[in-house]
Amino acid sequence: MTIKIRHDDQINDVEGGWFRARWHYSFDSYRDPEYASFGSLRVFNDDRLIPGAIWPMHPHRDIEGLTYVVEGLFRHQDDVGGAPGPLPAGSVQRMTLGSGARHSEQNASETEGMRFIQMWIMPREQGLPPSVEQKVFSIEDRTDTLLKVISGDGGDAVLVHQDADVFVSRLTAGNAAKHDLPSGRGVYLYVIEGDVTVNGERMQTGSAAQIRDEPSVAIEAAADSELILIDVALT
């Protein structure tokens, strides 16, 4: 059994003036051979933008760029006619960068900060046509459950072109959730805010864990907690 936890003060912290970011995996100038990827999960960034900030348009290819809006209003711009916004907290978006596209992340508010989690999932095939899909989910949708918001199966979730699923949850104090983990799969769990016990290990605000070789992931909330969980194939 393996649960590898990193606490808040062990995760790379970047201050850029108009943005602040927590880079969990090697990204840009940050290199950590111990945290280069986890299955198809290549990037996990917890980003904050000051009011009115715009991350300039930039190119990528052969990436499934996934966004979960934590606070504020997220605005997206691209060169492929992507879906309009802005997106409120609780929303998710997938941009398939495939054969190549340019995009920008922006704070749609001129008065309030904005926080979003950006994940890169490596797609099962290269050269896919660029596209965007997004959905809005409410607090009620994710309260005291693990809500599947992005999935390789699509359905009610945003589709990702890979064998991967993303769940979000608002667990209220005293409640619990469980996620089964078949052989050959792993979970990356991040405590956005709160205090939980995960398979007997305590995790608080800003803590993250790589979980593998466990039959399931049992999460118990000691306080109201916001979580994001990514399930990926490891083999």
N, C-alpha and C positions, 0 to 999 in steps of 0.2 A: 504494500500500500504506500502511496506517495502523495503527500500534500506539501508543496513547496511554497511557503508564504514569504512575501516581501511586505514589510510595513511601510507606512507613509514616508518616513524619513529615509528609506532605502531606494526610493524610486527617483530617477533622474528628473531634476527640476530646472526648467529653462525660463528665464525672464527676458522678454524682448521689448519691454516698454509698453507697446500697444497690445501685446499678448503675453500670456503666461501659459506654459505647457508642462505637462508631466508625460515624459516619453518612457513607456514601459519596455519597449523593444528598440533595438538599434535603429536609429532614424537620423537622417541628416548628419550632423557632426558627432552625434552620440554613437559610440560603438561599444557593445558589450557582447563578447562571444557566448556568454552564458544565457543571454536573452536576445537571440537573433531571430527566432521564430518559434511557433508552437503549432505543429501541424500546418494547416494552410493559413493560420493567423500570422501575418507578417508585421503588422503595426498596430499598436494600441496607444492612442494619445488622448489625454484629458486636457482639453484646450479651453482657455478663457480669452475673450476679446473685450477690450474696453468699448464704451459706447461709440457707435459709428465706425468701428474699425473694419477694414477690408483686407483680407488676405489676398494679395494680388493674383490675377489669373496666372496659372502655371500648368504645364503639360504633364500628363502621365499616360501610360499604356499598360495593358494586360494586368489590371488591378480591379478588384471589386471594392470600391471605396464606400464604406458604410458609415453613416452618421446617426448618433442618438443625441437628441437635444435635451440637455439637463436643465438649463435655466435660460430664460430670455427668449428672443426671437431670432431664429436662424434664417438667413437669406442665402440662396445659392445662385450662382451665375455660371453659365457654361457656353460653349460654342456649338452645341448640338441641339439647341432648342429644348432644353430640359424642363421639368415641371416647375410651375410658378410657386412662389412662397408669399410671405415668409412662413416658417414653420414654428409653432409654439413648443414649449417644453412637453416631452412625452412623445414627440414625433420621431420617425426614422426615415432615412433616405438611403437608397443605393444608387451609386453611379457606376455603371460598367464603363471603364475607360478603354477596354479592348484594343481596337486597332489604333487608338490614339485620340485624345481630346484634351481640351483646356477647361479648367474650372476655377472657381473662386468661392471661398467661404467668407461670409460677411455677417456682422452684427446689424440687424435691421433697426435697432433702437438707437436713437441719438442721446438717450438719457440713462439707459440701464445697461449693465454688463450682460454678456452672453457666455454660456458655457456649453460645450458639446464634446462628446466622445467620438473620435474618429478611429475607425478600424480599417485595415487593409486585409482582405482575404484574397489569396491567390486563386484565380479561376481554374476550373478543370481543363479549359482549353484557351489557347491564345487567339488573338485576332477577332474577338467578338465585336459586333457592331456596337458603338457607344450608345448608351441609353440611360434614362433616369426613371426611378420609381420611388414614390414616397407615400407614407400614410401617417395619419394623426391618431394617436391613442390617448385615452384619458387616464387620469389618476385612478379612477374607479376600475378601469380595465385591468390594471396591474396590481391592485391592492390585494395582498394576502394570496397571491398566486404567482407562479412563474409564467409570464405571458410571452408566448413566442411571437416576436415582432419581425424577424428576418429568418428565412428558411430556404434551404435548397429545394424544398417541395412546393414553395409558393403557398397556394391556398389563401387563407386570410392574412398571411404575413407577406411582407415584401420579399420578392424572389432574389436569391443570390445564386450565382452560377458556380456552385461548389457544394460538396457534402458538408454543410455547416449550418448551424442554427444559432440565433441570438435570442436570449430571453431577458426581460427586465422585470423587476418586482419592487413593490413597496410593501415590505413586511411590517406589520404593526407589532408593537411590543407584546411578547408572549405567544406569537404565532410562528408557524414553521412551514417550510416547503421542502419538497424532495425531488431530486432529478436523478433518474436511473442512468447509469453509465455502462453501456455494453463494452465488452472486451475490444481493445483496439481504438478506443475513443478517449478523449481528454476534455477537460473543462478549464477555461480561464475565467475566474470569478473575481470581480472587483466590487469593493464596498464603496459606493459613491458617498454614502453618508450612513452612519449608524454604528451598531454594536451587535455582532452576531457570533454564533458558534457554528463552525462548519466541520462536520465529522469529528466533533470534540475539540477542535482548535478555535481559539478566539481570534476574531478579526474585527477591527474597528475602522473608522473613517479613513479612507486612503489606502487600505491594505488590499493586496491582490494575491491570488494563489493559482498556481498551476496544479491541477489535480488529475492523476492518472492511476490506473491499476486499483481503482475502487469500484465496487459494484453500484454505488449510488452516492449522491452528494446530498447530505441532510443539513439544512440550514435552519437554525433557531434564532429568533430575534429577541435580544435582551432590551432593545429600544427600537423605536420606529426607524426603519432602515431602508435605504434605496440601493438596489443591487443591479448589476448587469452580469450575465453569464453567457459565455460563448462555448458551444459544443462543437468540436472538430474531430475528424479522423486523424489518428496518429500513425497509422500504418498504410 
